[in-house]
């Protein structure tokens, strides 16, 4: 989910919850609207937290004393 789709879910849920006055048997449009708003808010929080993640890369260069060969090692991990 991206920011745009989360905002679309929030907007669609708000329209269903607050603007639509239709009677559909066995379905509460208010409840469906609130569920969509909740899903959009959770998705928006998820996207914002995921965008804060960074990748940390560390690299080392070591020379082998026996052979004189240069060895380079890189390690990367996700940070928050």
Buried (B, 14 or more C-beta within 10 A) or exposed (E): BEEEEBBBBBEBBBEBBEEEEEEEEEEEBBEBBBBBBEBBBEBBEEBEEEEEEEEEEEEEEEEEEEEEEEEEEEEEEEEE
